[in-house]
């Protein structure tokens, strides 16, 4: 019998093809001398001169000489402004104005466009002193970006509500609301009418350092623009405060509180929450503290609301950190109990649902009743509502407010108590060879 032996080496592995880019990428071409001369005409007409030492031609970034901005009654801080151009090979350029003070706080204003002359005209309509506001002697640097005013209207979540307002039900609702406002408007502040989105209400007494009314939008050939707040930075005593505002989805603004290297912040969780209901408790993340503030969802109310609440927060921090931690509990004791209730609301809501669940069996409901449908479909409704919330609730049992025991708001590394040195007897007591005597022969051998 003849045997046939078959040797199989398996399938041959082919090299995987490299993924193709979604769009062709062009190599970044450095700025040449002729490119710079072609871009300088709008800047030269305004008296701006290029600073070639600060420019980065390989990155197509052209910087201009800084200009000093003396202090004034509106902004009693000496500022310095510098303009930089990020020249695009194809498409829109980006113009960035940086403003800083003597302490190092920096704010920016960003504008994108293809016409450099129009971009410079847009930046000139935003005052340089708007970047810095002073609250109780504390300067705050605020950064903005210019975006079309029509974008805020398209981003509003109430587009369907505006359509429904034109129906019969919408007209009846407006009539009912108007009657209730005339009768109970002074007693119920939430019934007061809001100003139209195009012309926001101007406060009767503008606070010092506040931004001007946003009634006059920035003129542009493609449509009016609006300065939208994106970030703010300040230093209140030993505390560094950074605020970031997401301008796309209307989420609460995020806060980050830090201090100098070699130190640790000793803060209560309700340091900012005692200001009002919209200020959330702080959470400690290793070496810094994180918080949030609920603000208006869309522009133009959002930027004005952020500026107002930022000023109230800086004033509160300035007054609080100037005193001892023991004074915080005495001055804000009632507000701290309100924060405790606020933090317990999600847990109380959950416990209330659990307590009311057994009572469903005593309800007399028909098989086709609407109440029966809502009760038995409540879990998916609650799940959908949970994910539609702007911020996730935190289910916790909040601690009761107590007096603070630390002596200062900041604890230095050198101020931490050194570990006490145990006596020699206690150290010998922990030795594993304690109680065993060394033999005489071993002692003689040394």
LOKE-680949 format. One record per residue (C-alpha): residue in one letter; x, y, z. Coordinates in pm, whole numbers, plus 50000, padded with zeros to 5 digits. Last residue first. Layout:
# LOKE-680949
aXYZ/...
This chain:
# LOKE-680949
x531795384456667/x532905347856692/x532655350757072/x529075362857046/x528225333356824/x529735309157077/x527805325757361/x524495319657183/x522415350757097/x519345353357312/x515905349157158/x513145369957314/x513055395157027/x514115379856696/x511015392156510/x511665428456605/x508475446956705/x509505449957071/x512865463356963/x511155492756797/x509085498957108/x512215498957320/x513995522257082/x511325548557117/x508955555256828/x509665585956618/x506565606956563/x505635611656199/x506215647556091/x503255670856119/x502315687155788/x503405723555770/x506315716055535/x503885702555275/x501815733955305/x498155732455404/x495885758555248/x492565771355381/x493955776755729/x493335765356087/x491445733756002/x488495723656224/x485525734856016/x482215736756200/x479725710256096/x477175707255820/x475555672755813/x477005648855559/x475025641655245/x473575606855192/x474235601754826/x472615597054488/x474305621254248/x472135634353971/x473575634553617/x473715668653454/x471825682553156/x469125656253197/x468065636652891/x469725604753016/x467615603553331/x464465612953141/x464905582552917/x465435560053219/x462455575153401/x460195568653102/x461575533253070/x460825526453439/x457375543753441/x455785521053181/x453705501553433/x452635533053615/x451905553553303/x449785526153144/x447805520853462/x447165558153491/x445865559353134/x443195533353206/x442655503752974/x442645476053235/x440745497053484/x442505508653796/x441525504254161/x444695512854350/x445485490154646/x448225471254461/x449995503654375/x450695510854742/x453755488254743/x455575512654506/x455075544054716/x458015537254949/x460365528954663/x459335560454476/x459845581654788/x463255565954850/x464365575554500/x463125611254538/x464765614054879/x468055601954730/x467875627354447/x466895655554692/x469635648554949/x472205672054791/x469715700654799/x468795693155161/x472445695155261/x472875726855056/x469985742855249/x471675733055574/x474855750155450/x472865781555365/x471605784255723/x475145780555865/x476755804855622/x478355831055850/x479125807856145/x480325779055928/x482675801255727/x484035819256035/x485885787856148/x487725786855816/x489405820055900/x488575851455705/x490015865755380/x489155833155207/x485445839555252/x485245875855134/x487345869754822/x485615836854751/x482175852954769/x483205882054548/x484705858054294/x481515837054292/x479215866954244/x481365879153954/x481335844953788/x477565843453832/x477105876153642/x479605867453367/x478105832953318/x474575847153296/x475605873053036/x477305846152829/x474285822752846/x471515848252783/x472675855152428/x472955826052380/x471695792452494/x471345771052806/x471425796553084/x473735787053369/x474165758053611/x477485760653788/x480045732953824/x482705720154062/x486125703754069/x488805704954339/x492495698254286/x495315674554390/x493505640754395/x490075650254253/x488095666354536/x484465673054452/x482825707054504/x479115711954563/x477005726954279/x476185763654237/x472735768754080/x470945767954419/x472815797754554/x475955811254716/x476185782954974/x477135759154692/x480515776254653/x482275763354967/x479825734355000/x482465707154969/x484575722655242/x488105732755139/x491575722555258/x493665729954948/x497055712854939/x500465728954897/x503805720354736/x502855735054401/x500555764954421/x496785761154439/x493985745754236/x490245750554182/x488665738153859/x485175748653759/x483015734853477/x480155754253318/x476835736453305/x475895720752968/x474405741152684/x475455717052409/x477855737252195/x479315765752400/x481075744852664/x482165769752930/x485465764953112/x486215782453441/x489655781853608/x490185794153963/x493595795154133/x493415797654514/x496075811954744/x494395846254756/x491815847254479/x493525840954145/x491585843953821/x490845825953497/x487865826053261/x486995804752957/x484545802552664/x482475834652670/x480685841652343/x481215874652157/x478405877751901/x478435881351526/x476005897751284/x475665884250929/x477855875650630/x479075911450584/x479805915650953/x478665939251226/x479255929151586/x475985929351776/x474635960351949/x472105947952207/x474645927752401/x474645951552694/x478125959852814/x480145934053008/x480305937953384/x483365953853544/x481365973153799/x477765960853827/x475145975753602/x472195990753793/x468955985453602/x470165953753437/x469645952853059/x467125927752927/x468165908752621/x467265921752275/x467405893952014/x466355866452255/x463265885152364/x463115895352733/x461645870752975/x458175875953112/x457655873953483/x455885842453596/x458995828853771/x458925858754009/x455675847454175/x454385874354410/x454895904454181/x453525885753880/x450445873354065/x447535891353898/x449075905953583/x451355875953538/x448465851553584/x446555869153308/x449565868953074/x450215832053144/x446635823053059/x446755843252735/x450105828352640/x448805793052709/x445655799352502/x447815811752212/x449985780652233/x446985757752241/x445575774251930/x448875769551744/x451615795551697/x453335785852022/x453715750351889/x456155762851624/x458195781451885/x458165750152102/x459575729651815/x462595752351792/x462895752052171/x466245733652191/x468055764252065/x471015756551844/x469555773651536/x468975805951727/x472505805751868/x473955799951522/x472185830751385/x474385852951603/x477425840551418/x480395832051644/x483195853351786/x485205836452062/x485765849752411/x488245847052697/x487735863053039/x490555873153275/x489335881753627/x490995908653839/x490345907854217/x489965942554378/x486435935954500/x485475923354152/x487635935553863/x486715925853506/x489265919353234/x488545908352875/x486065936752828/x488985961052856/x490065952652501/x486765965052364/x485075942052108/x484275962651795/x487975963551701/x487995925551678/x485295925951412/x487055952651206/x490265932451218/x488395902151087/x486805922550807/x490225934550689/x491565899050711/x488865885050482/x488785846850499/x487345843850847/x487845830951199/x487815851551520/x489365844151858/x489555866952164/x491995857252436/x492575862552807/x495775859753011/x496465863753383/x500235868353426/x500265891053734/x501205921953529/x498155919153306/x497385899552991/x495475903552664/x495885880052369/x494055887252042/x493755857851805/x493015860351431/x492325828151243/x492405825750865/x489735807850667/x490175784850369/x493355772550202/x496905779050318/x495675793550643/x497455821650824/x497305819851202/x497555856751285/x498625870651621/x497645902451803/x499085914252133/x497415933852412/x499025945352738/x496965956053037/x497265980153329/x494395973753569/x491705998053688/x489185985353429/x486136008053393/x487856038453546/x490896033753327/x494226015653333/x496646019653044/x496615995152749/x500145987252630/x500535973852273/x502435942152192/x504155939251853/x502575915851605/x502795878051567/x502565858051242/x501855821051274/x502365799650963/x503795770851172/x507195772950997/x506955810951012/x506725811851387/x506505848451490/x507905861951816/x511205873951662/x509375886051349/x507245910551543/x504955924651275/x503785960751290/x500235972751352/x499406008951261/x495856002051143/x496686005850772/x499705983250828/x497465955350956/x495205954950649/x498275954750413/x500385928850597/x499095896650438/x500745900550094/x504015911450252/x504005880650475/x503415857550180/x506245874049987/x508675868150273/x507675831650291/x505365815350541/x506095778750586/x504165752750381/x502255727550587/x502015695450389/x498645690150228/x496295664150363/x493955646550122/x490675637550279/x489405607050463/x492915593650482/x493495559150335/x494095531050576/x497265511550497/x496625477950335/x497165447450551/x499985425350432/x498725391650312/x499005361850539/x499375329950335/x496845303650430/x498135272550605/x501365253650538/x499655220550462/x501795189450406/x500055159850243/x501615125350280/x500545098450037/x500895062450147/x501365033649901/x500005000050000/
